Amino acid sequence: MDIDRRQVLWAGGAMGAAALLAACSSGDGGPTDGKAGGDGAPKSGGTLRIGALGRAGAITRDPHGTQANESDYLVIALVFDTLAMPGAKTNTVPRLAASWEPSADLKTWRFRLAEGAAFHDGTPVTAEDVVWSLRRLRATPSGAARLPGVKGPESITADGAGTVVIVSDHANADFPLLTRLATFVLKKDTPDSALDKAPGTGPFKLDWYRGGNARLVRNDKWYGGTVRLDAIEVTMFETPQAMANALLAGQIDVASNAGAVAARTAATRKDIQVLRRPDDMAMPIVMRTAAGSPFADPRVREAMRLVVDRDAMVRQVLSGYGTVANDIMGTGDPAYAKDVPQRKRDLEKARKLLAEANFDLSKTYSLVTTEDVSGLAESATLFANQAREAGIKVEVVKQESGAFWDKTWKTGDLYTTYWGTNDSVVFFASKTMVSEAGQNEAGWNDPAFDAAYRTATATADEKERAAALKELQRIEHERSGYLLWGMADGIDLAVAKVKGLPTLPGYGRVQLEHAWLA
């Protein structure tokens, strides 16, 4: 598993071509426009204690490495900046890059760095630092998925001290969305052995780090504006329940991504805020489409999508903290195809399709899952029970997180996965569904889908783009390897004194520079 896969749990999607072609500047104020905790003038000072999920065996300090823990990603995202970030009014707004502008053919993008951006040691950030960082990122095992279309180091260059030029081998009006999550910038030539002490550019500086727990202190010279908190202390918890218990006991101030069960428990407490981010996380079931898989026949995949009771899944797995989905990834995209008929349970049609495809109902099929996020394993169990009503025998296999990402993800025939972004249909297409995608979870290869994707990303014409996006989603709904039954709300718990928490989903919600304590 690679950094992009995990980072998208906290990342958003794409910006529309029309806005991108306007060469974004200051945008809409970033991901902290939505404030939690009521009104009042923000105050400075204090230490915010935040809990985040993680496991000791999965700790990493490399901003371009495998991010298996939310606790590590939270620390990295506060210490290091990416070129862009999610926004409230437009999906992509500037961060370390103040603006960007494409060439006429949408293949070459010029990113101008923010004025005054500096590393924590006072060294100014230059285009050479960014180029070195992006080349390092691109050279990772999954580099092609992180920066698709950028074929080698010669495609990432500096133009003076303040401009980075990136060249793609194909037109892509949505290219800036790729810079929203993995493009953490380090100082040029930082050795791997010094990553744990490498200075970042973000709103907080690392004070200390021990076994997944960390203390961050305010960067008074941050180019992005005023930071209110004196410090943030991050505590790693292995389960949402342990984290929620720590909040209720007064040991932490915020329980990040605590889940529906914890929300139910906290709902009766007037001293606890339950902060919901609607439709924040997708937890689809992946069916391998490649030859040799029992789910290679599209009729079988359609049958699997017809056996699920989506309302029951949302009600029982998510405790109602979510919404029914329609097997199209990117439900929050303004271009999401709401006119595609909602797929509903139809056991009779499912049995008919299975018979036509000669699907072997005498076998038992393993559905591999993990307990990485709240409700994931429960969704697998409930689906297995529902599938049996159509004669499909499904055995749920719980796998340890590390083993799952190393042995099952992208190769398994039937497994659960999860994505914490939903605001871009194009994002999912580029990352997980076009035939050359580095994270093609289902092994899907559909020339018509690829063609629709290329048309959508290669044009700034709104009508042509809209038609291509609609066709792309129609194909995905009809025959992709995803069974997306619902979208889970993201849920943070916080004590009453915490104000200004970000309310955007994905990567936007770890931007805590505007949080403050009453």
N, C-alpha and C positions, 0 to 999 in steps of 0.2 A: 504494500500500500504506500502511496506517496503523499506528500504534504498537501497537494491540491485536493485530494479526496477528502481529507479530514477538514481542511480549512473551509471547504464549502459548507460545512455544517454551520459556519458562522459568517458565510459570505452571501452576497446578493447576486443579482443577475445583470442584465444588459440595459443599455440606454438606447433609445430610439435613434435611427439614422439621422433624422432631421435635426435633432438636438446636437448630435455628435458633429455634424457638418458645420454647425455654428461655431466650432472650435471653443468648447466649454471654457468658461472662466470661473467666476466665483460660485456659480451654482445656487443651491438653495439652503446653504447653511449646514450641510452634512447630516449625519445620522442622529444628531442629538436635538433636532428641532422639537420632537415630541418629548415633553418632560413628564416624569412621573413624580407624584408626591405633593401636588398642589401648588398654589401660588406663593409669592413672597420673593423678596430680593435675595439672590444667591449670596451666600456667605463663604468666606475663605477660611481654610484651616481644618484640622482634624484628620483622622485616619479612617479610611473605609476598610472594613474587614469583609472580604468576599470569599465565599466558598465556590469551588469549581470541581468538576468531576475529573478523575484520572486514576491511573494505576502505577504503582512504583516501577513495575517491570517495563513500562512503556515511556518512561521519561526521556525527553530529548531537549537539547539546548540549541540545536541548529535551526535557524529561521527557514532554511531551504530543505530541511530534512523531514522525516516522517513525524507528523504531528498526531500522535495517537491520544493525547490527553488534552481536554479542554483547558485544564489548569496551565499547561505549558503554552498553549496557543494564546491564552489570555495575557500571560506575561509577555510573550513575544510581540503581540499586537499593540501593547502599551509602550514597549521600549523601541520597537522599530516601526517605521512608517512604510506604507505601500504608496505607489504612485497615485492611485485613485481610491475611492471608497464609495459605499452606498449612500444615496441621498434620499430625502423625503419626497421632494416634488419630481425630481428626475433621478433615475435609478443609479446614475454614476456621476459623482462630483469630484473635484480635485482634492488631492491631499499633498503629497510631496511634489507632484506635478501640478503647477498652477493652471496649465491649460494644455490642450493638444489640438492638432490640426492635421487632417489627412491630405494626401495628394488627390488629384482629380480622379485617378483610377482606384482610389481607396486601398492601395497596397502599401504606401509609405506613410508612416505616422511620425510626427514631430512632437515631442513632449518637452515643454519648457518648465524648468524647475522653479519652485517657489522661492521668492526673494527672502534672503535671511535664513534659509534652511541650513542647519549646522548639526554636527554630531555632538554628543554629550560632552566630549572633551574640548569643544570649541572650534574644531576644524570645520570649515565650510564644506557643504556637500557639493560635489562637482559632478558634471556629466560622466566623467571617467569612473567615479564611484558607482554610479547607477549602471553604466555599461558593464563594469566588472561583475556587479551583483546579478544582473539579468543573464549574463553569459554563464555565471555559476549556476543559476537556477536552471537555465536551458540545458546544462550538461548533466543534470540529474537523470536517473533512469527513466523517469516519466516526463522529461523535459518537453517532448513533443506535445504532450497533452496540456502542459502548462502554458505554452506559447505556440499554439498550432499555427502552422504556416511559416514560422520563423525557423529557417533550416539550419543555421549555423552561426558561429560568432561573428562572421562577416556581415550578418544581417542586423546587428546591434552595434551602433557606432555613436560617437560623440561629435557634435557640431559646436565647437567652442566649449566654454566652461558650463553653460547653462542649458544646453539643449541636447536631448537624446533622440536619435533617429532609429526607428525600427521598421524593417522591411519584411512584409509577408509575401509568400509566393502566390497568394490569391487575394482578390478584393474582399475586404471585410469591414463593412460599415460599423460593426459592433466591436472592433478590436479593443477599445479602451476598457471594456468590461473585463478583459483578461488581466488587466493590471490592478484589479480591485482586491485580490486576495493573496497571491503568492509573491508579489514583487517587493519583498522586504529588502531594504537597502543597507548594506554594510560598507565599511571603509574598504577601498581597493586593497587587494592583496592580504586581507585578513586571513591568517592561517587557521586551519580547522582546530588546532590545539588551543586557540585563543577565543573560540566562539563564546565561551561562558563569561568572558569579560569584555567582549566587543562592544564599543559604544554604539548606541542607536541614535535615531533622530526624533524619537517620539516624545509625547507629553510627559512621560515618566522615565526616570533613570533607575537602573537596578541597584538596590542597596545590598541585598544579600539573597541567596537562593540555596535552599537545602531540601533535597529529596522531594521536589514537587511543590514545596511551599516557598514563598518569596515575599520580600518587602520591596516596594518601589517608592521612590521619593519624587516630588514634583520637579520638573524641568522648567525653571524660571525663565529660561531663554528660548522656550519653544516658539518656533516661527508661526505656529497655528493660532496663537491667542492665549488668553488667560486660563490657567489651570487652577481650579479652586482648592482641591484637596492637598493637604501637606504630603500625604502618603496613602498608598493602597497596600494592604496585606492580603496575600492570596493563600488560602489553605486548601489543600487537595483532599477530596473525599472519594472513596471508592464506590459509594452507592448514593443515589438521590435521597434515600431515607436517612442515612447517617448525616448528610448535609442538612436536610430539613430539621432533624432533631437538634443539630448544633445551633441553627437559627432560633428555634423555639426556646432553647436553653440560654440564649443571649451570648453565645460564643462567637457568632459572626453577625454581620449586619445584612448581608445579601446572600441568598442561595441561588446560584445561577443555574438556569435550565433544570429546575427541580422536578418538573413533571406533574401530571394530573393528580396522582395519588396524594402528593404533598400539598397540592393546591386545595384539594378537598379538605384535608386536615386543617390547613391554615385558614380556610374560609370563615370559620367561626371565631377567629381571633381578630378583635378590632384593632389590636396593636400591630398587625401584620398586613402589609400591602401584597396583594396578589396581582402581579403585572402580566397581562396576557398580550402576546403577539399573535394575532390571528393567522392561521394557515402557515405556520412558521416552518414546519418540518414534514417532509415526505418520507413515508416508510413503505416503499413499494416491495412487492414480491417480484423477484427477477426470475424469468424463465429463459434458459439458454436456447437460442434459436439456431445455433450452428448444427450442421449435419452430425448425426450420431446421438444427439440429445433426444430424449423421449418427448421433448416439447418443440422439436424442430418444425413440426407441421403447424401452420398458422391456425388450423381448425382446432387443434388441441389447446393452443394458447387462448383462443376465443372461448372455448369451453371453460377453461380455468377462470377466466374473467367473469363468466356467467354464473359460476357456482357461489361466488362470494356475496354475502349479505352485507352490503356496505353500511347501511344504517346501524345494524347490530355491531359491526366492528367499531364504528365511531362511538356508539353508546357504551359498549362494554370495555373496549381497550383504552379509549381516551376519556372515559367518564363524561362524555359530552363536550370535552374541551377540544373540539376540532370540527371539521366539516367533511362531507362525502366528496370524493374526487371521481374523475372520469377517465383514468388511465392515460392522461396527458400530463407530462411533467412541465411545471411552470405556471401554476394556477394563478399567480398574482401578476402575470404579464398583462399589460393593457391590450396586447394583441391576442390574449388567450381566447380560443374559439369556444365561446359560450353557446354557439348555435349547434355544436355537435351534440346529437341526442345523448342524454344521460344513460349509460348502460345500467341495466337493472338485473336483478337475479332472475334466472330462467333455467331451472333445472332440467326441464323437458328438452329445451334446445341444446343444452350442454350435453346431455346423454346422446342426442342425435348426432352432434358433431363428433363426439368421441367414437361412436360406432362407425361413422363415415371414414374416420382417420385410422381405424383399426387399432385404437389405443388399448394397450394391454391392461385391463382392469384387475388381472390376477396378481399383479406385482404391487409391492409397497414402495412408494417413492419418498425419499428423504427430503425434508425441508429444513435446511440448515439455518440456524439463527444464532444471535448472540444476545447478551444482556447489556450491550453498550449504552443503550438509551432506554429510558422508561417506556414500557409498553411494547417493545419490539418483540420479545419472546412471546408475550401474551398474544400478540397479533398472529403469530405463526400457529399457536395452539388453537385459537378460535377458527382460523382459516382451515386447519386440518379437520376440525370437527364439521365444518360446513361442507367441505369437499366430499366427505364420506357419504353425505346425503345424495350425491350424484354417483356413488359407487367408486370414487377415487380414494384409494388408501394412501394416506399421507402420514409419515412418521416424523415428528419434530425432533431434530438433533441440535442440542445446544452445544456450541463450540466456544472455547475460550477466545477472547478477542484477538490476541496475537496470531493464533493458529488460523482463525477465520480469514483474516486479511492476507495471510501468507499462502494459504492453501485452497480457500474456497472462492474468495472474491474474484470475479472475472472469469472463473473456470467452472464453477459449480453449475449443475443442471437446474437446481431450484433452491433459492435462498432469499433471505430478507436483506435489505440494505436500507440506508437512510441518507437523506440530503437535507441540509438546513438552509436551502435557498429555494425560492419558488417564483421569483419575479422576472424570469426570462426563459421563454421557450427556446430561444436560440442558444442560450447557455447550455442547457441540457443536450440539445442536438449536437453541439460542437464537442462537448465533453464525453458524452456517453452513447450516442446513437449513430452518428455518421460512421461509415465503414472503417475509416482510418483513425477514429477516436482512440486515444491512448487509454481511456477508461471505459471502453465499450463493454459494459457489464454483462450484456446478454449475447455478445458475439454476433450482433445483428449486422447484416449486409444487405441493404435494400437500395438499388440504384435510383429508384424514383424518389426515395426520401433524400438521398444525397443530392440529387438534382434540385429539389425544392429548397434544401438548405443553401446551396450555392447561389441560387437565384435570390433568396431572401437577404443574404449577407453581401451580395455583390452590387446591390442597387440602392440608390437613394430615392428612387421614385416611390412615393408612398403607396400608390395603388398597386404597382407591380409587387412591391414588398409584401403588402397585406395579403395579396392573393397567394403568394408563395408560402407565407406563414400559415395560412389557412389550409393549404394543401399538405404542408408538412405535418400539421397536427391531425389532419384526417387520416393520413397514413399511419402515424403513430398510434392513434386510437384503434385503428383497424387491425394492425398486425405486428406491433413492436413486441419486445420481450418484457414489457413492464405491465404489472398488475398494480395500479395505484388506486387503492380502495378509499383512501382518505388523507386529509392533511391535519396534522396535530398542531395545536396552538403551542407556541413557546411560552413557558411560564417561569418567571422569576419571583422569588419571595423576598421581601425586604422589610426591615423594621421601619417604623413611622418616621424616624428622623432623617432617613435617606431621601434626598431630593435630586431631581435632574437626571435620573437614570435614562439612558437611551431606550427608545421604544421600537426602533426599527429592527427587523429580523436580521438573521445572518450575521455577517461581519460587523454590521452596524451596531449590534448590541454590545460589543465588547469595547466600544469607544466611550470610555468613562471620563474623558477630560473635563466634561461639564457637570459631572456629578458633584454634589455638595451635601453637607450635613447641617441640619437645622439646629 
